[in-house]
């Protein structure tokens, strides 16, 4: 089980590695679409990469309400703490 800080660090690394987002821009409040320029195709790539690191299948429907980095951390945390 990962804590929220580990999940955040992983998301930050993935955003930097895949999308060349400056890690300084990745804050819990940062809005994925408006501030980090993550579009819907990027979001799918992000989910695929996060699946590799968590070992959990993430359903795109679970992420429809995700707007900020913290929303994503919370969604992944819930997923990892299931069962």
GITA-V803342 format. One record per residue. SS is DSSP state (2 for helix, 1 for strand, 0 for the rest). D_LAST is the distance of its C-alpha to the last C-alpha in Angstrom with 1 decimal. Layout:
BEGIN
SS&D_LAST + SS&D_LAST
END
This chain:
BEGIN
0&11.1 + 0&14.0 + 0&15.9 + 2&17.6 + 2&20.9 + 2&19.5 + 2&18.0 + 2&21.4 + 2&23.4 + 2&21.7 + 2&22.4 + 2&25.9 + 2&26.5 + 2&25.4 + 2&27.6 + 2&30.5 + 2&30.2 + 2&29.8 + 2&31.7 + 0&34.0 + 0&33.0 + 0&34.6 + 2&31.9 + 2&34.0 + 2&33.2 + 0&29.4 + 0&28.8 + 0&26.0 + 0&28.5 + 0&29.6 + 1&29.4 + 0&28.2 + 0&30.8 + 0&33.7 + 0&33.8 + 0&32.2 + 0&33.5 + 0&30.3 + 0&31.0 + 2&28.8 + 2&29.4 + 2&28.5 + 2&25.3 + 2&24.3 + 2&25.4 + 2&23.4 + 2&20.1 + 2&21.0 + 2&21.7 + 2&18.6 + 2&16.6 + 2&18.7 + 2&17.9 + 2&14.1 + 0&13.6 + 0&11.5 + 0&13.3 + 0&14.4 + 0&16.0 + 2&19.4 + 2&19.2 + 2&16.4 + 2&19.1 + 0&22.1 + 0&22.2 + 0&22.0 + 0&25.5 + 1&25.4 + 2&23.9 + 2&22.1 + 2&20.6 + 2&19.2 + 2&18.0 + 2&16.2 + 2&14.7 + 2&13.5 + 2&12.2 + 2&10.1 + 2&8.9 + 2&8.2 + 0&6.4 + 0&3.8 + 0&0.0
END
